[in-house]
Amino acid sequence: MAFLAAVGVEITQSEFDEADFVEFARRLRQQLAVLRELLYSDDFGAGPVTIGAETELHLVDDLQRPIGVNRQVLADCQNQNLTLEVDRFNVEINAPPHALAGAPFGKLRRDLEMTLADLQRAAAAHQARAVSIGILPTLRMEDFNSGALTDNHRYRALSAGIRRIRHENFTVEIDGRQSLRAQCPDVVFEGANTSFQLHLRVAASEFAAAYNAAQIATGIVLAVAGNSPFFLDHDLWDETRIALFRQAVDDRTSQGAPADASQDWRPARVSFGHGWVRRGAFELFAEAVRMHEPLIPVLAEDRQQDAGAPALSELRLHEGTIWRWNRAVYDPIDNGHLRIEMRSLPSGPTVVDMMANAAFLIGLSLDLRGEVEELLHSMTFGHARRNFYESARHGLGAQLLWPSSSAASPGLQPAPQLIEAMLPRAERGLRQAGVDVAECSQNLGVIANRLASGQTGAVWQRAAWQRLQARGERQSLAQMLGCYIERSAAGGAVHSWSLP
């Protein structure tokens, strides 16, 4: 979830009274006005383009089942790049940012691999292992009991905040290759989702074009990155996280009908968005304040940072509880700046695969930015949103919309065909940003090989599971996950993995 990872507010309570909510809402409106003035000042956010990354992981035992020892493992590990996540079997790695020019993906890869090695050593002392995968396929309903939530104020406050608005159990309904309906009384379903998130620093004056380009690029890249086909013994979407996350933290009530049917007029806290950004990042922050009730009204002393940028603590805290798949982030560090947090990619299968996904998404977003105005005249926001969910559901089997020179435009293209056409554009975007030639060819080459093989993480998981089932393996999902863990530990990109 990467919940509030960058917010310098210590959450030391999980219960609040109505006066806290009233004061918090007042501060949100006040800080929104401060942010508006700040974003439109000439000198705000100046600095080099950087990228950072976060990846979430599951902890499993020797039977490939989740094991709730995240606190103990992190206490032993003592690595500042590690943090707790929403359920007791989740942890997160936060890699520091690097300049985009040069060899950023190699640096991020080393950061993640070194921290992951520390994590694995600490986990082994607790008979556990960390797994980088979008959804753990061996999860069962009993794993989502009331004790699954990580025991700290942050997650208890999040759970209480959503339940304060919702007043009913969380219902998940997903129609995929199979259909699933499940309920739990808390937000613990969110712990099933583990993602790989990217942070791209952008200038305030370029934010609208960069953000809209990222929205368009995301629906293409996700088709070749799927790694989450299973949840609760059901074969669902290639990237089931997208459907599950939306419902796992939904504060809308069903009132006796499916949430999307009865209250679709209320914006979901997890969404692709509501339209193109027209002028800048302020629009997204304003939407967050005006469309969504506060969940965690922690009142902070809003002091100036050393460099002079206001902390805007309540606004950043509130924005951290609205999970757009591409999210605007204000950070007061370095005299204040903006980032686009790209949240749609799954964790795994390997660090090599994640770096390849990162290079493709960032490179394509940068290249599309140059023609985004023309694209917005050729594609509606609904077209981009449709591409996103089509890719999440069908992966490389998706049919995606893309502008064409003839009517009617946009037209449908098979995802592999469109991805192949976009790879040179992603390379151009990276090269123009100063990324080394070797970095571009190495990482985008992984995507090209994955495309040629047709084997994403989701494709491999299904094929391995089906082969083990055909052999009569009674615990075929656990056996599949064991094979996945072995291959992931070896480090080779998923396109090269053999079937068991």
C-alpha positions as CSV (number, residue, x, y, z in Angstrom):
1,M,0.0,0.0,0.0
2,A,2.9,2.3,0.6
3,F,0.7,4.1,3.0
4,L,2.1,7.5,4.1
5,A,5.7,6.3,3.5
6,A,6.9,9.9,2.8
7,V,4.7,11.7,5.3
8,G,6.6,13.0,8.3
9,V,3.7,12.6,10.7
10,E,4.0,10.2,13.6
11,I,0.7,8.5,14.1
12,T,0.4,7.7,17.9
13,Q,-3.3,7.2,18.2
14,S,-6.0,5.2,16.4
15,E,-9.1,6.8,17.9
16,F,-10.4,10.3,17.3
17,D,-13.4,12.4,18.2
18,E,-15.5,14.5,15.9
19,A,-13.7,17.7,16.9
20,D,-10.5,16.2,15.4
21,F,-12.3,15.6,12.1
22,V,-13.7,19.1,12.0
23,E,-10.3,20.7,12.7
24,F,-8.5,18.4,10.3
25,A,-11.0,19.3,7.5
26,R,-10.4,23.0,8.2
27,R,-6.6,22.6,8.0
28,L,-7.0,20.7,4.7
29,R,-8.8,23.6,3.2
30,Q,-6.3,26.1,4.5
31,Q,-3.3,24.0,3.3
32,L,-4.9,23.5,-0.1
33,A,-4.8,27.3,-0.5
34,V,-1.2,27.4,0.5
35,L,-0.3,24.7,-2.0
36,R,-2.1,26.5,-4.8
37,E,0.0,29.6,-4.3
38,L,3.2,27.5,-3.9
39,L,2.6,25.4,-7.1
40,Y,2.1,28.5,-9.2
41,S,5.2,30.3,-8.0
42,D,8.0,30.5,-10.5
43,D,10.8,28.9,-8.5
44,F,8.9,25.9,-7.0
45,G,10.2,22.4,-7.5
46,A,13.4,23.3,-9.5
47,G,15.8,20.4,-9.5
48,P,17.0,17.3,-11.4
49,V,14.6,14.6,-12.5
50,T,14.9,11.7,-10.1
51,I,13.3,8.2,-9.8
52,G,12.8,6.2,-6.6
53,A,11.1,2.9,-6.0
54,E,9.2,0.9,-3.3
55,T,8.4,-2.8,-3.4
56,E,6.2,-4.8,-1.1
57,L,6.7,-8.4,-0.3
58,H,5.0,-11.4,1.5
59,L,6.6,-13.5,4.2
60,V,6.0,-17.2,3.9
61,D,6.9,-20.3,5.9
62,D,8.4,-23.6,4.5
63,L,4.9,-24.7,3.4
64,Q,4.6,-21.5,1.3
65,R,1.9,-20.2,3.6
66,P,1.9,-16.6,5.0
67,I,3.6,-16.2,8.3
68,G,2.9,-13.1,10.4
69,V,6.4,-12.2,11.7
70,N,7.0,-8.8,10.0
71,R,7.8,-7.0,13.3
72,Q,10.3,-9.6,14.5
73,V,12.0,-9.8,11.1
74,L,12.4,-6.1,10.8
75,A,13.6,-5.8,14.4
76,D,16.4,-8.3,13.6
77,C,17.2,-6.8,10.2
78,Q,17.8,-3.2,11.3
79,N,17.8,-2.0,7.7
80,Q,16.5,1.6,7.3
81,N,15.1,0.8,3.9
82,L,12.6,-1.6,5.3
83,T,9.2,-0.8,6.9
84,L,6.1,-2.6,8.0
85,E,3.1,-3.0,5.8
86,V,-0.6,-3.5,6.4
87,D,-0.8,-7.2,7.3
88,R,1.6,-9.1,9.6
89,F,2.9,-11.1,6.7
90,N,3.8,-8.0,4.6
91,V,7.0,-5.8,4.5
92,E,8.1,-3.0,2.2
93,I,11.5,-2.0,0.8
94,N,11.9,1.8,0.1
95,A,14.9,2.5,-2.2
96,P,16.3,6.0,-2.1
97,P,15.9,8.2,-5.2
98,H,18.5,8.5,-8.0
99,A,19.0,11.0,-10.8
100,L,17.3,9.7,-13.9
101,A,20.3,10.7,-16.1
102,G,23.1,8.0,-16.1
103,A,22.4,4.5,-14.8
104,P,19.4,4.9,-12.4
105,F,18.0,1.4,-13.0
106,G,21.3,-0.3,-12.2
107,K,21.5,1.8,-9.0
108,L,17.9,0.9,-8.0
109,R,18.6,-2.7,-8.7
110,R,21.6,-2.8,-6.4
111,D,19.7,-1.0,-3.7
112,L,16.8,-3.5,-3.9
113,E,18.9,-6.6,-4.1
114,M,21.1,-5.6,-1.1
115,T,18.1,-4.8,1.1
116,L,16.3,-8.0,-0.1
117,A,19.4,-10.0,0.9
118,D,19.4,-8.5,4.3
119,L,15.7,-9.2,4.6
120,Q,16.1,-12.8,3.6
121,R,18.8,-13.4,6.2
122,A,16.7,-11.9,8.9
123,A,13.6,-13.8,7.8
124,A,15.4,-17.1,7.8
125,A,16.0,-16.8,11.5
126,H,12.2,-16.8,11.9
127,Q,11.7,-19.8,9.5
128,A,10.4,-17.4,6.9
129,R,11.2,-16.2,3.4
130,A,10.3,-13.0,1.5
131,V,8.4,-13.5,-1.8
132,S,8.1,-10.8,-4.4
133,I,4.8,-11.6,-6.2
134,G,1.7,-9.5,-6.9
135,I,-0.7,-11.7,-4.8
136,L,0.4,-14.7,-2.8
137,P,-1.5,-17.6,-4.4
138,T,-1.6,-19.7,-1.1
139,L,-3.7,-17.2,0.8
140,R,-6.9,-18.6,2.5
141,M,-9.8,-16.9,4.1
142,E,-8.5,-17.8,7.6
143,D,-5.4,-15.6,6.9
144,F,-7.6,-12.5,7.0
145,N,-8.9,-12.7,10.6
146,S,-8.9,-9.8,13.0
147,G,-5.3,-10.6,14.1
148,A,-3.9,-10.3,10.6
149,L,-3.6,-6.5,10.7
150,T,-0.1,-5.2,11.6
151,D,-0.3,-4.0,15.2
152,N,0.5,-0.3,15.1
153,H,-1.4,2.9,15.3
154,R,-1.1,3.6,11.6
155,Y,-3.0,0.6,10.4
156,R,-5.5,0.5,13.2
157,A,-6.3,4.2,12.5
158,L,-6.7,3.4,8.8
159,S,-9.1,0.5,9.5
160,A,-11.1,2.6,12.0
161,G,-11.3,5.5,9.6
162,I,-12.8,3.5,6.8
163,R,-15.1,1.6,9.1
164,R,-16.3,4.9,10.5
165,I,-17.7,5.8,7.1
166,R,-18.6,2.3,5.8
167,H,-20.4,0.6,8.7
168,E,-20.4,-2.8,7.1
169,N,-18.1,-5.7,6.0
170,F,-15.8,-5.4,3.0
171,T,-17.2,-7.4,0.1
172,V,-14.9,-8.4,-2.8
173,E,-16.5,-9.5,-6.1
174,I,-14.3,-10.3,-9.0
175,D,-15.3,-11.9,-12.3
176,G,-12.4,-13.4,-14.1
177,R,-11.6,-16.8,-15.5
178,Q,-13.5,-17.8,-12.4
179,S,-15.8,-15.8,-10.2
180,L,-15.1,-14.9,-6.6
181,R,-17.2,-13.4,-3.8
182,A,-15.7,-13.0,-0.3
183,Q,-16.2,-10.8,2.7
184,C,-14.2,-9.8,5.7
185,P,-14.8,-7.3,8.5
186,D,-11.6,-5.2,8.1
187,V,-9.2,-3.8,5.6
188,V,-6.9,-6.9,5.8
189,F,-7.7,-8.0,2.3
190,E,-5.4,-5.1,1.2
191,G,-2.5,-7.1,2.6
192,A,-3.0,-9.6,-0.2
193,N,-1.7,-7.0,-2.7
194,T,2.0,-6.3,-3.0
195,S,3.1,-3.8,-5.6
196,F,6.2,-2.2,-7.1
197,Q,5.8,1.6,-7.1
198,L,7.8,4.2,-8.9
199,H,8.4,7.9,-8.1
200,L,9.2,10.2,-10.9
201,R,10.1,13.8,-9.9
202,V,8.6,16.4,-12.3
203,A,8.6,20.2,-12.6
204,A,5.3,21.8,-11.6
205,S,5.0,23.5,-15.0
206,E,5.3,20.1,-16.7
207,F,3.1,18.1,-14.4
208,A,-0.1,18.0,-16.4
209,A,1.6,16.7,-19.6
210,A,3.7,14.3,-17.6
211,Y,0.8,12.9,-15.6
212,N,-1.5,12.5,-18.6
213,A,1.2,10.7,-20.5
214,A,1.8,8.4,-17.5
215,Q,-2.0,7.6,-17.5
216,I,-1.8,6.6,-21.1
217,A,1.4,4.7,-20.8
218,T,0.2,2.7,-17.8
219,G,-2.5,0.9,-19.7
220,I,0.1,-0.4,-22.2
221,V,2.9,-1.4,-19.8
222,L,0.5,-3.2,-17.4
223,A,-0.4,-5.7,-20.2
224,V,3.2,-7.1,-20.2
225,A,3.8,-6.9,-16.5
226,G,1.0,-9.0,-15.0
227,N,2.0,-11.2,-12.0
228,S,-1.2,-11.7,-9.9
229,P,-3.6,-14.3,-11.4
230,F,-4.7,-16.1,-8.2
231,F,-6.6,-15.1,-5.1
232,L,-8.3,-17.4,-2.6
233,D,-7.8,-20.5,-4.8
234,H,-9.5,-18.7,-7.7
235,D,-8.0,-17.9,-11.1
236,L,-9.1,-14.4,-11.8
237,W,-7.3,-11.5,-13.7
238,D,-3.7,-11.4,-15.0
239,E,-3.4,-8.5,-12.5
240,T,-6.0,-9.3,-9.9
241,R,-4.5,-6.6,-7.6
242,I,-6.2,-3.9,-9.6
243,A,-9.7,-5.3,-8.9
244,L,-8.9,-6.4,-5.3
245,F,-7.3,-3.2,-4.1
246,R,-10.2,-1.1,-5.3
247,Q,-12.7,-3.1,-3.1
248,A,-10.4,-3.9,-0.2
249,V,-10.3,-0.2,1.1
250,D,-13.6,1.0,-0.4
251,D,-15.4,3.4,2.0
252,R,-18.6,3.3,0.0
253,T,-21.4,1.2,1.4
254,S,-23.5,-1.2,-0.6
255,Q,-26.9,-0.6,1.0
256,G,-27.9,-4.1,0.0
257,A,-26.5,-4.0,-3.5
258,P,-23.0,-4.2,-5.0
259,A,-21.1,-1.1,-4.1
260,D,-20.4,-0.1,-7.8
261,A,-24.1,-0.4,-8.6
262,S,-25.7,1.5,-5.7
263,Q,-23.2,4.3,-5.1
264,D,-21.2,4.7,-8.4
265,W,-21.8,8.5,-8.0
266,R,-19.4,8.5,-5.1
267,P,-15.7,8.4,-6.2
268,A,-13.7,5.4,-5.1
269,R,-10.7,5.9,-2.9
270,V,-8.8,3.6,-5.3
271,S,-9.3,4.7,-9.0
272,F,-7.7,5.4,-12.3
273,G,-9.0,8.9,-11.9
274,H,-11.9,11.1,-13.1
275,G,-10.5,12.9,-16.2
276,W,-7.4,14.4,-17.8
277,V,-5.4,16.9,-15.7
278,R,-6.0,20.2,-17.4
279,R,-3.5,22.7,-15.8
280,G,-1.5,21.0,-13.1
281,A,-1.2,19.0,-9.9
282,F,-3.4,21.3,-7.8
283,E,-6.5,19.7,-9.5
284,L,-5.7,16.3,-8.0
285,F,-5.1,17.6,-4.5
286,A,-8.3,19.6,-4.7
287,E,-10.2,16.6,-5.8
288,A,-8.8,14.6,-2.9
289,V,-9.9,17.2,-0.3
290,R,-13.3,18.0,-1.8
291,M,-14.4,14.5,-2.8
292,H,-13.2,12.3,0.1
293,E,-13.8,12.4,3.8
294,P,-10.7,12.3,6.0
295,L,-9.8,8.9,7.5
296,I,-7.1,9.7,10.0
297,P,-7.4,13.3,11.4
298,V,-3.9,13.5,13.0
299,L,-3.2,17.2,13.8
300,A,0.4,18.1,13.4
301,E,2.5,21.2,14.1
302,D,3.1,22.4,10.5
303,R,6.6,23.8,10.8
304,Q,8.8,25.0,7.9
305,Q,11.4,22.7,6.5
306,D,15.1,23.8,6.7
307,A,14.9,24.9,3.0
308,G,11.7,26.8,3.6
309,A,9.0,24.7,2.0
310,P,5.8,24.2,4.2
311,A,5.3,20.7,5.5
312,L,1.5,20.7,4.7
313,S,1.3,17.6,7.0
314,E,-2.5,17.2,7.1
315,L,-2.8,17.6,3.3
316,R,0.0,15.0,2.7
317,L,-1.6,12.7,5.2
318,H,-5.0,12.9,3.6
319,E,-3.5,12.4,0.1
320,G,-1.9,9.3,1.4
321,T,-5.3,7.8,2.0
322,I,-6.5,8.2,-1.6
323,W,-4.9,5.6,-3.8
324,R,-5.1,6.7,-7.5
325,W,-3.1,4.3,-9.7
326,N,-1.0,7.3,-10.6
327,R,-0.9,9.7,-7.7
328,A,0.4,13.2,-7.2
329,V,2.9,13.6,-4.3
330,Y,4.0,16.9,-2.7
331,D,7.2,16.6,-0.8
332,P,8.7,19.5,1.2
333,I,12.2,18.1,1.0
334,D,14.7,20.0,-1.3
335,N,12.8,23.2,-1.1
336,G,9.6,21.4,-2.1
337,H,8.9,19.4,-5.2
338,L,6.3,17.2,-7.0
339,R,6.4,13.6,-7.9
340,I,4.2,11.2,-9.8
341,E,3.8,8.0,-7.9
342,M,3.1,5.1,-10.3
343,R,1.4,2.4,-8.3
344,S,0.0,-0.1,-10.8
345,L,2.9,-2.5,-11.3
346,P,3.0,-5.7,-9.3
347,S,5.9,-6.9,-7.2
348,G,8.2,-9.4,-8.8
349,P,8.8,-11.8,-10.3
350,T,12.5,-10.7,-9.9
351,V,14.3,-7.4,-9.4
352,V,15.4,-7.7,-13.0
353,D,11.8,-7.9,-14.2
354,M,10.8,-4.9,-12.0
355,M,13.6,-2.8,-13.4
356,A,12.6,-3.7,-16.9
357,N,9.0,-2.7,-16.1
358,A,10.2,0.6,-14.6
359,A,12.3,1.4,-17.6
360,F,9.4,0.7,-20.0
361,L,6.9,2.7,-18.0
362,I,9.1,5.7,-17.3
363,G,10.6,5.8,-20.8
364,L,7.2,5.6,-22.5
365,S,5.7,8.2,-20.2
366,L,8.5,10.6,-21.0
367,D,8.2,10.1,-24.7
368,L,4.4,10.4,-24.9
369,R,4.6,13.6,-22.9
370,G,5.9,15.4,-26.0
371,E,2.8,14.7,-28.0
372,V,0.3,14.5,-25.2
373,E,-1.9,17.4,-26.4
374,E,-2.4,15.6,-29.7
375,L,-3.1,12.3,-27.9
376,L,-5.8,14.0,-25.8
377,H,-7.5,15.1,-28.9
378,S,-7.4,11.5,-30.2
379,M,-8.3,9.5,-27.1
380,T,-10.9,10.2,-24.4
381,F,-10.1,9.7,-20.8
382,G,-12.5,6.8,-21.0
383,H,-10.4,5.1,-23.7
384,A,-7.3,5.3,-21.4
385,R,-9.2,4.0,-18.4
386,R,-10.6,1.1,-20.5
387,N,-7.1,0.2,-21.7
388,F,-5.9,0.1,-18.1
389,Y,-8.6,-2.3,-16.9
390,E,-8.4,-4.4,-20.1
391,S,-4.7,-4.9,-19.5
392,A,-5.2,-5.8,-15.9
393,R,-7.8,-8.4,-16.8
394,H,-6.3,-10.0,-19.9
395,G,-2.6,-9.1,-19.9
396,L,-1.0,-9.9,-23.3
397,G,-4.4,-11.1,-24.5
398,A,-5.9,-7.6,-24.2
399,Q,-7.2,-5.6,-27.1
400,L,-6.1,-2.0,-26.6
401,L,-7.3,1.3,-28.1
402,W,-4.8,3.5,-29.9
403,P,-5.2,6.4,-32.3
404,S,-5.1,5.6,-36.0
405,S,-4.9,7.8,-39.1
406,S,-8.2,6.5,-40.4
407,A,-11.7,6.5,-39.1
408,A,-12.9,5.4,-36.7
409,S,-10.1,6.3,-34.4
410,P,-8.9,5.1,-31.9
411,G,-8.9,1.5,-33.2
412,L,-8.3,-1.8,-31.4
413,Q,-4.9,-3.4,-31.5
414,P,-3.6,-6.6,-29.9
415,A,-1.6,-5.7,-26.8
416,P,1.6,-7.4,-28.1
417,Q,1.5,-5.4,-31.4
418,L,1.1,-2.1,-29.5
419,I,3.8,-2.9,-27.0
420,E,6.2,-3.8,-29.8
421,A,5.5,-0.4,-31.4
422,M,6.0,1.4,-28.1
423,L,9.4,-0.1,-27.1
424,P,11.4,2.2,-29.4
425,R,9.5,5.2,-28.1
426,A,10.3,4.2,-24.5
427,E,14.0,4.0,-25.5
428,R,13.8,7.4,-27.1
429,G,12.2,8.8,-23.9
430,L,15.0,7.4,-21.7
431,R,17.8,8.5,-24.0
432,Q,16.5,12.0,-24.3
433,A,16.4,12.1,-20.4
434,G,20.1,11.2,-20.4
435,V,19.8,7.5,-19.4
436,D,22.9,5.5,-20.5
437,V,22.5,3.5,-23.7
438,A,23.5,0.2,-21.9
439,E,20.8,0.9,-19.3
440,C,18.1,1.3,-22.0
441,S,19.0,-1.7,-24.1
442,Q,19.5,-4.0,-21.1
443,N,16.1,-3.2,-19.5
444,L,14.0,-2.8,-22.5
445,G,15.6,-5.9,-23.9
446,V,14.0,-7.8,-21.0
447,I,10.6,-6.5,-22.1
448,A,11.3,-7.5,-25.7
449,N,12.2,-11.0,-24.7
450,R,9.2,-11.3,-22.5
451,L,7.0,-10.2,-25.3
452,A,8.6,-12.6,-27.7
453,S,8.2,-15.5,-25.3
454,G,4.7,-14.5,-24.3
455,Q,5.6,-15.4,-20.8
456,T,4.7,-12.9,-18.1
457,G,4.6,-13.8,-14.4
458,A,0.9,-14.4,-14.6
459,V,1.3,-16.6,-17.7
460,W,4.1,-18.7,-16.0
461,Q,2.0,-19.1,-12.8
462,R,-1.0,-20.4,-14.6
463,A,1.0,-22.7,-16.9
464,A,3.0,-24.1,-13.9
465,W,-0.2,-24.6,-11.8
466,Q,-2.0,-26.4,-14.7
467,R,1.0,-28.7,-15.2
468,L,1.2,-29.6,-11.6
469,Q,-2.6,-30.1,-11.5
470,A,-2.3,-32.5,-14.5
471,R,0.2,-34.5,-12.5
472,G,-2.3,-34.9,-9.7
473,E,-0.5,-32.6,-7.2
474,R,-3.0,-32.0,-4.4
475,Q,-1.3,-28.8,-3.3
476,S,-0.7,-27.5,-6.8
477,L,-0.7,-23.8,-5.9
478,A,1.7,-24.3,-3.0
479,Q,3.9,-26.5,-5.3
480,M,3.7,-23.8,-8.0
481,L,4.7,-21.1,-5.5
482,G,7.7,-23.2,-4.3
483,C,8.9,-23.4,-7.9
484,Y,8.3,-19.7,-8.4
485,I,10.4,-18.9,-5.3
486,E,13.3,-21.1,-6.5
487,R,13.4,-19.4,-9.9
488,S,12.9,-15.9,-8.4
489,A,15.9,-16.5,-6.1
490,A,18.1,-17.5,-9.0
491,G,17.5,-14.0,-10.4
492,G,16.7,-14.7,-14.1
493,A,14.0,-12.7,-15.7
494,V,10.6,-14.5,-15.9
495,H,10.7,-14.9,-19.7
496,S,13.6,-17.4,-19.2
497,W,11.8,-19.6,-16.6
498,S,11.1,-23.2,-17.3
499,L,7.9,-24.9,-16.2
500,P,8.1,-27.5,-13.4
